[in-house]
Amino acid sequence: MVSVVVMFSLLLVAGGIYGVRLSLALAKTFHTNPISAVVGALQGGHGSAIDHEKQTYQRINVVLYGYGGDQHSGAFLTDSIMVISIQPLRGRPPQVAEISIPRDWFVNIPLRNGKSTQQRINFAYAAGMLGEGPQPASAVDAGAAVADPVLAHILGVGISYFVGVDFNAFKQAVDAVGGINIDVPAGFTDYQYPAGECDLGNCGYQTVRFKAGMQHMNGATALIYSRSRHGNNGQGSDFARSRRQQQIIVALRSQIESIGGFGKLPDVINALGSNVLTNLTIGDAESLYGLVNGVNPASIEHISLDDTNFLYDCGYPYRCGSYYLYTNDRSYKSLQHFVQDIFPAPAALAEGAPVAFVNASGCNNTATTRWASVMHMLGFATTAGGRAPTQALTQVIDNSGGKDTAAAQWLAAYFGVSVTTEPAPTAPLTTPPATPVAAPAGGVTVILGSAEEQAFLGDQGVGQ
């Protein structure tokens, strides 16, 4: 989450630089000496690596790895993996995307001495921390030395920065400020929250419940709220969990900025320092803060890679012995294309064009729903249409009379075709079982051809 990545700089800017305790706390968090910590903070991020990328409008990718820590079995298995991608823009706030990576994605993980293993992606960071990866630059970088290249390979983007967060950081930081106030948007019950650790002989579950509305949470309660994975009422997804984690960070910042909160600042940073590993410098963190501080939270793209789009599950428990997710296109080209083009041109989004997806692939599948969802995550107003006669090539039709030209052009470029400005087909489209669907009036229509669908699905091999 953006808030997590810049947590350190938020705290720093909120409280200013004061006292020996604060300089010692900053030094511990950023793995430097107290004098360097103060000097780096006073420079305001100028001259840092991220400041250079910001000035040259390069895309910045930071990965957040969240893990249970020493008090949990599988201490460094990353239950939460999120890539925060930031595209600086000239004269306006940057575009920001939060890409949630599912922990059960089955991938190839390169290890040291030319060896590799096929495991869930949440093992990659742990492999490095357990000494199974290539020689890291320092002990701080051990987990990222394995996990960062894996993510870079499957997503097709460079990964330069990481933040590894022991979940105890949440708990201790919340307790350090006397608890936080959280407005729970939707009450939920999770009947499968872990009651203990399997390594310690307790593999059972406990039931946890949260009521909707404002409530005060201590660190232990906030940790459960942020980690719950099987809640009902729409709270069982990785996306919902990510949003709850972001709530906690925003509430923590609010508490620190409240009257009397500044006095707790060294305690909060000390809690982070004991539970955070990062290759960000203090200057990097300050530069990140300056870059994203003015971003409207409503404009942030929330991208969830899951079995409704680029991945599919193995069919547990009937077709496989454990729950795994695999990539439809095992070459990763379709996924990489999406991630590399995750930021539409601002002009294309500003038009607010209605975009309808129609399935002409010849496959009786969920292509229209899938693409409508995928492009909705990028900020387009989308709908899933019906089926049309099979055609090989995808077609992007501008039905707007020039009103939505930028959106049509961006979508055509994404699918590698030219814009067609003729009206949408007048023949009724159909969805099973042959229910008439009216052609959209105005906006943009994307007719998905068989070639696009074949490229998207690949061979659906499971030998990732």
Secondary structure as the mmCIF struct_conf table of DSSP 4:
data_model
#
loop_
_struct_conf.conf_type_id
_struct_conf.id
_struct_conf.beg_label_comp_id
_struct_conf.beg_label_asym_id
_struct_conf.beg_label_seq_id
_struct_conf.end_label_comp_id
_struct_conf.end_label_asym_id
_struct_conf.end_label_seq_id
HELX_RH_AL_P HELX_RH_AL_P1 VAL A 2 VAL A 5
TURN_TY1_P TURN_TY1_P1 VAL A 6 VAL A 6
HELX_RH_AL_P HELX_RH_AL_P2 MET A 7 GLY A 15
BEND BEND1 ILE A 17 ILE A 17
HELX_RH_AL_P HELX_RH_AL_P3 GLY A 19 THR A 29
TURN_TY1_P TURN_TY1_P2 PHE A 30 HIS A 31
BEND BEND2 THR A 32 THR A 32
HELX_RH_AL_P HELX_RH_AL_P4 PRO A 34 LEU A 42
TURN_TY1_P TURN_TY1_P3 GLN A 43 GLY A 47
BEND BEND3 SER A 48 SER A 48
HELX_RH_AL_P HELX_RH_AL_P5 ALA A 49 GLN A 55
TURN_TY1_P TURN_TY1_P4 THR A 56 TYR A 57
STRN STRN1 ILE A 60 TYR A 67
TURN_TY1_P TURN_TY1_P5 ASP A 70 GLN A 71
BEND BEND4 HIS A 72 GLY A 74
TURN_TY1_P TURN_TY1_P6 ALA A 75 PHE A 76
STRN STRN2 THR A 78 LEU A 89
TURN_TY1_P TURN_TY1_P7 ARG A 90 GLY A 91
STRN STRN3 ARG A 92 ILE A 101
TURN_TY1_P TURN_TY1_P8 ARG A 103 ASP A 104
STRN STRN4 TRP A 105 TRP A 105
STRN STRN5 PHE A 106 PRO A 110
HELX_RH_3T_P HELX_RH_3T_P1 ARG A 112 GLY A 114
STRN STRN6 SER A 116 ARG A 120
TURN_TY1_P TURN_TY1_P9 ILE A 121 ASN A 122
HELX_RH_AL_P HELX_RH_AL_P6 PHE A 123 MET A 129
TURN_TY1_P TURN_TY1_P10 LEU A 130 GLY A 131
BEND BEND5 GLY A 133 PRO A 134
HELX_LH_PP_P HELX_LH_PP_P1 GLN A 135 PRO A 136
BEND BEND6 ALA A 137 SER A 138
HELX_RH_3T_P HELX_RH_3T_P2 ALA A 139 ASP A 141
HELX_RH_AL_P HELX_RH_AL_P7 ALA A 142 LEU A 155
BEND BEND7 VAL A 157 VAL A 157
STRN STRN7 TYR A 161 ASP A 166
TURN_TY1_P TURN_TY1_P11 PHE A 167 PHE A 167
HELX_RH_AL_P HELX_RH_AL_P8 ASN A 168 ALA A 176
TURN_TY1_P TURN_TY1_P12 VAL A 177 GLY A 178
STRN STRN8 ILE A 180 VAL A 184
BEND BEND8 PRO A 185 ALA A 186
STRN STRN9 PHE A 188 PRO A 194
BEND BEND9 GLY A 196 GLY A 196
HELX_RH_3T_P HELX_RH_3T_P3 CYS A 198 LEU A 200
TURN_TY1_P TURN_TY1_P13 GLY A 201 GLY A 201
STRN STRN10 TYR A 205 PHE A 210
BEND BEND10 ALA A 212 ALA A 212
STRN STRN11 GLY A 213 MET A 217
HELX_RH_AL_P HELX_RH_AL_P9 GLY A 219 ARG A 227
BEND BEND11 HIS A 230 HIS A 230
STRN STRN12 GLY A 231 GLY A 231
BEND BEND12 ASN A 232 ASN A 232
TURN_TY1_P TURN_TY1_P14 ASN A 233 GLY A 234
BEND BEND13 SER A 237 SER A 237
HELX_RH_AL_P HELX_RH_AL_P10 ASP A 238 GLU A 257
BEND BEND14 SER A 258 SER A 258
TURN_TY1_P TURN_TY1_P15 ILE A 259 GLY A 260
HELX_RH_3T_P HELX_RH_3T_P4 GLY A 261 LYS A 264
HELX_RH_AL_P HELX_RH_AL_P11 LEU A 265 GLY A 273
TURN_TY1_P TURN_TY1_P16 SER A 274 ASN A 275
STRN STRN13 VAL A 276 THR A 278
HELX_RH_AL_P HELX_RH_AL_P12 ILE A 282 VAL A 292
TURN_TY1_P TURN_TY1_P17 ASN A 293 GLY A 294
HELX_RH_3T_P HELX_RH_3T_P5 PRO A 297 SER A 299
STRN STRN14 GLU A 301 SER A 304
BEND BEND15 ASP A 306 ASP A 306
TURN_TY1_P TURN_TY1_P18 ASP A 307 PHE A 310
STRN STRN15 LEU A 311 ASP A 313
TURN_TY1_P TURN_TY1_P19 TYR A 316 TYR A 318
BEND BEND16 ARG A 319 ARG A 319
BEND BEND17 GLY A 321 SER A 322
STRN STRN16 LEU A 325 THR A 327
BEND BEND18 ASN A 328 ASP A 329
TURN_TY1_P TURN_TY1_P20 ARG A 330 SER A 331
HELX_RH_AL_P HELX_RH_AL_P13 LYS A 333 GLN A 340
TURN_TY1_P TURN_TY1_P21 ASP A 341 ASP A 341
BEND BEND19 PHE A 343 PHE A 343
HELX_RH_AL_P HELX_RH_AL_P14 PRO A 346 ALA A 350
TURN_TY1_P TURN_TY1_P22 GLU A 351 GLY A 352
STRN STRN17 PRO A 354 ALA A 360
BEND BEND20 SER A 361 GLY A 362
BEND BEND21 ASN A 365 THR A 366
HELX_RH_AL_P HELX_RH_AL_P15 ALA A 367 MET A 377
TURN_TY1_P TURN_TY1_P23 LEU A 378 GLY A 379
STRN STRN18 ALA A 381 ARG A 387
BEND BEND22 ALA A 392 LEU A 393
STRN STRN19 GLN A 395 ASP A 398
BEND BEND23 SER A 400 SER A 400
TURN_TY1_P TURN_TY1_P24 GLY A 401 ASP A 404
HELX_RH_AL_P HELX_RH_AL_P16 THR A 405 PHE A 415
TURN_TY1_P TURN_TY1_P25 GLY A 416 GLY A 416
HELX_LH_PP_P HELX_LH_PP_P2 SER A 418 SER A 418
STRN STRN20 VAL A 419 THR A 420
BEND BEND24 GLU A 422 GLU A 422
HELX_LH_PP_P HELX_LH_PP_P3 PRO A 423 PRO A 425
BEND BEND25 THR A 426 ALA A 427
HELX_LH_PP_P HELX_LH_PP_P4 PRO A 428 PRO A 428
STRN STRN21 LEU A 429 THR A 431
TURN_TY1_P TURN_TY1_P26 PRO A 432 ALA A 434
STRN STRN22 THR A 435 VAL A 437
HELX_LH_PP_P HELX_LH_PP_P5 ALA A 438 ALA A 441
BEND BEND26 GLY A 442 GLY A 443
STRN STRN23 VAL A 444 GLY A 449
HELX_RH_AL_P HELX_RH_AL_P17 SER A 450 LEU A 457
TURN_TY1_P TURN_TY1_P27 GLY A 458 ASP A 459
BEND BEND27 VAL A 462 VAL A 462
#
